[in-house]
């Protein structure tokens, strides 16, 4: 089926389908003047049905901003269910791997046409900020959800010359060579919606996608050596993921090592709360690692390799263990049941709540609208995002575009 996302009528862009949910009922006194447009990528709906890290974050952020008093419009796909006012270009998510630059460009061009009435745009696409540099409109901020590697760093280096770039961990920001980072803002979650568990399932949980960088082979070796049952829940919908499973993972299953498939959002939390620990032996410098705070919110400590942002999330020997090799993973698995599970939950409540994430973003949005003043310092980047109090409403210059950051990593 050919999707017709954008129709041009008399030179003006109009949407083939569009849904706008009623705004939440709030009094004039409670209503914030801040109007935020969020642009999601077109690949998965918000929230995702199953696996989808970025889309899961955007669902939490959008709802958190509304709770904090902002008016939010989310440009996503027509099959999204996030309970905020939504607009879209494509009626259905395109699917990971089912589109490219042309589809993303079509999505973001339509998105910016739909967001001319907001105070600030938060763009989570890659093409969108590049396009936004060439058109008039409200200020734009963007988040890099991936690494600042040899492909993405030059793109964000160019973007950061005219708009605010957000990093999702201090480690990720430290690798943003030549990129001006406006803020480091850790992800957050709705802790109150997540069940707390006692880990009586008796197994270590692996949760992610079927990819070598996620460390599923290392998890199997460590769990088997430690005598710990392992349950593997992983996305395996793409050909490369299935090929990897058949060649490197499937042959090692058996006994107490079991693959249980991909889980829904509800199933995920039941899986995590019953686990003794999350076994997360990542093999790359993960920019954040949402699964770690999801597990900790369930009271489930995290056994992970000390790479990327792991040390910003896990407090070694308190909410989990930071490991360097297979031997230390095995040792951690044998000690993990001695940890107080309540400490993991408390750490998420204190540092990774959706309320904190929303407040940090609102502070940055207001700076972007004001012209980019008062950016964070390098100590902030080294030690993680600070809690920033929510600002009060005020008058904004909606046409201010250039919002340079102050932290330049060299």
N, C-alpha and C positions, 0 to 999 in steps of 0.2 A: 504494500500500500504506500502511495506517495503522500507524504505529509505536506500540507500547504500552510505553513505557520504564519506567514506574513503576506497580506495583500495590500497593494498600492492602489488607492482610489483617489483619482484627481491629484496625485502627487503626495497625498497624506497617508501615513502608515496607520492601518487599522488592523485589529486582531480578529482572526477567524473565530476564536472563542476566548472568552474572558470571564472570570468569576471574581466578584468582590464580596467577601464576607462582611456582614455588618460590623462596624467598629464596636469594641467592647463598651458597655454602658458605664461611663464615668462622668462625674460632675465637671463643670467648667473649672472649678477650683483644683481638681485633681489632674486635669489634662495637661500634659507637657506640650510645649510648643515644638518639641523636637520631632521632626518627621524623617524617618529613616527608610530608605529603599535598599533592600538586600537583593543582590543578583546571585543566584545559585547556578552552578553548571547545569547543562541540559541532559546529562547522562543518566541520572537516577532521580526519582521523586524525593521530595522532602516531607517527612522523614523517609528513609529507605525502608523497603519491606523487610529486608534482612541486612546483609552486609553493606556498608556505605559510610565510611568515617566522616568525610566532609559534610555530607547531607545530614547525618545525625547531629553534628555540631551546629549546623545552620538551623535545624529545628529547635534545638535548645536555646540558641542565641535569640532567634526571633521571638519565641515565647518569653524569654527572660527580659527582653527589651520592653515588650508590652507590659509585663508585670511591673517594670520599673517606671512606667508612665509614658513611654514613647509611643508614637503612632508609627506602625511598621507596615510596609508593603513589600511582600516577597514575590520576586519574579522567579518562577520555577517552571515546572511543567504541569500540564493540566491534570495529571493524575496524582498530584501532591495532596496531602491531607493535613499539613501543618495548619493549626487553627488560628491563623492570622489572615488579614486581607491578602489575597493572592491574585497575581496576573501572570499570564504566560504567553509564550510564542508557540511552542510545540504542545499539542494536546496530550501527548504521552512522552515519557522519558525515552530517550533514544537508545539507552543501554550502553554499558561500558564496551568500548571497542567497535561500536556501530556508527561512528561518525568521526569527523575530523575538523579541520580548521574552518571549512566552509559552513558546516552546521553550527559550530560554536559562534562564528561571526554573525550568522543569521539570528541566532538567539540573542546575542548581546546588543546588536543594532536595534532589534525590536524592544529589548529591555530598556535601553536608555530612552527610547521614544515614549515609553510608558511611565517614566519616572521623572518627568520634568517638574512635577509639583512637590518634590521632597526637598528637605534641607541638606541632606547628605546621602551619598550612595556608597554602600559597602559592597564592593564587587569581589566575588570569590571565583570568578573565571580567570583565565589567563589572557584571552584575547581582549576582553572588555576594557581593562585599564589602558591598553595601547590605543584602542579606538577612542576612548573618552578624551585622550589628549588632544584630539583633533576637532572636538565639538564644544560649543558653549554649554554650560549647565552647572548644576550644583557641585560642590567639592566631592571628590572621590577618594575613598581609602580602599585598600586591598589587602588581603591576607594571603601569604604564601603557605599553602598546606603541605608542600613538599620540601625537598632539600634545596639549598642554594648551591646546586652543582654547576658543572660546566655548561649545561644547557639553560637552566633557569636563572642563574646569577646574572648573565648579561641582560636578560629581559627585565628583571626587577631592578637592575642598575639603571636602565633607561626610565622605567616607570617612576622610580623614587626621585628623579629629578623634578617631577611636577606634582606628585601626590604622595600621600602617606602610605608606607608599607609596614604591615604588622607582621612580626615574627611570633611563632607560637611556643617557642622556648628560648632560653638564653643560649643553649648550645647551638640551636639552629641559627640564631642571630650572629653568633661568633664566627660562623662560616660564610656569612653574607659579605664577601670581599667586595668592597667598593659600593655596596648598597647602603643607602641611608635608611636606617630602621627607625621608624617613628615611635614604636612601642613594642614591648614584649608582653603578650597577653596569653596566659595559659588558658586552655579550654576549661570549661566547667560542666557540671551535670546537675540534674534535678535530684539531689540526694534523697529528698523526702519521698520521691516516687519509687525508690529502689529498695527492695526487701533486704533485710539483714539476715544472714544465715550463720549457722553454727558449724558448717563444714563437715557434717556427719556423713556425707557421701563417700568419704574415704578415698577420694581420687584427686590427683592433680589435674587441672584443667588447662588445655591449650585452646586458645580462641583467636582466630585471625583468618587469613587467607592462605591457600596452599601455594606458598612461594618459598624458595630457599632462604630469602632474607629474614623470614619470620622465625626460622630456627626449629621447625618441627622435627627434623632429623636429630638435632641435638637434644630436644625434649625427650624423644623416644629413648635415646641412649642413657640419658641421665636418670629418667624414671625407672627404666629396667634395672640399672645398676643399683639404684637406691631401694629397689623393691617396692616402689610406689605405683599403684595403678594409675594409668594415664587415659584420659578421655579427650579425644581430639575433635573439636568442632571447627570446621573451616569452610570458607567459600571455595567452591571448586566448579565454577560455571564456565570459565574460559578454557580454550584448548590448551594453552601453556600450563595452566594449573592442573588439568587432568593428566597431561603428559608427565609432569613432575611427580604427581601422586603415583602413577602407575610404575614409574621407573625407580623412584627413590624412597617412597613412603609405604606404599601398599605391601611390598615384600617383607617389611619389618613388623607388620601388625600381627596380633595374635596374643592369646593369654590375657593378661591384664592391660594390654595396649590396644585400644579400640578407637576406630573412627566412627563418629555418630552423625556426620553430615553437617549441613549448614543450618543454623538455628534462626528462628524468628526473634524479634526483639523481646517478647515475653519469655520465650524459652531460654534466651541468653542469660537472663538474671536468675532464673531457677538453677541453671547449670552452674553459674558462678557462686551463688550463695551456698550451695551444697559441697563445693570443692574445698579440699584442704588448703590449696593454694592455686594461684595462677602461675603456671610454668611458662615463662616468656623469654626464652633464650635468643633474643634478637641477634642477628648477624650484621646489622648495619646501624648507622647513627640515625635512629628514628627521630623525626622532628618533634613528635610529642608522644603518642602512644595512648590513645583514648581507652583502650581495653584495660590499661593498668588502673586508671581511676575508677572505671566501672567495677572492676573486681574489688578494689579497696572499699568502695561504697557499700558493697555486700558484706564487708567485714573480712574479705578474703585476702590474705597477704600475697605479695608478689615476689616470686623468685625469678630474677631476670639478669641478663648480662649488663654490665655497667657501660652502656654505649648510648650515644645521643643524649636524649633528655631524661634518661632513666633516673639519674641521681637527683633531678629536680622534682621527681614525683615520689620515689621510694626512699624512705628513711631507713638506711641499712640497720638491721637487727631490731627495728621497731615495727615497721609496716611491711617488712619483707627483707630480702637479701639481694645485694648487688654483687654479682659474681664475675669471674674473669675467665673461667674455663670449665671443662666438664667436671673435674674433681670438686671445684667449689660449688657447682650446681648440685652435685650429689650430696655434699655435706649440708647444704642449705635445705634440701628436701628432707633430710633426717632431723633437722632442727625446727622446721617451720611450724610444727604443731605446738611448740612452746611459746609462740608469740600470742599476745593478747589481741584478739580480733577486733575488739572495740577501738583500739588505737588506729587501725586502718580506716574505719568509718569516720572517726573524729578528724583525721587528717584531711579527708575529702571535704567534710563539712567546713573546716576552717580555711582551706586553701583552694578548693576546686569546685565551689558551688556555682550554680548558674547565676545567682545574684551577684557574686563577685565578678564573674565574667561580663555580665551586662553593665555593671558600674564602670569597669575598666574601659569598655568600648564607648560608653556614653561620654566619658571624660575625653577620649581621643576624638570622637566625633565633634565635640564642642571646640576642641583645639583646631581641628581641620576647618571648621566653619569660621573661626576667628582668624585663621591665617597661619596656624602651625606653631604658635608660641609655646614655650615651656615644655620642650621635649625631654625625655628621660636621659639620665646620664649613663656612663659606661658601667658604673657599679650596679645599676639596675640590670644591665645585660648579663653581668657575671653571676649575679645571685638570684635571678628570677624576678618575675613580675611582682610589683608591690600592689597592695590593695589601695585603690584610688577611690575616694568617696564620690558619690554621685553629685553632680553639679546641679545647681538650681537653674531654672529656665531663664532665658534672656532673649534679647534681640540679636539676630544673626544676619550676616552678609551672605545671602544664599548663592551669590555668584562668585564667591572667592574660590579659585581653582588651585592655585599653587600653594601646597602645604608641605614644605620640605621638612624632613626629620633632622635630627641633630647628631645622631650616632652614625659614624662612618667607620666600618670595620675595614682595616687594611692589613 
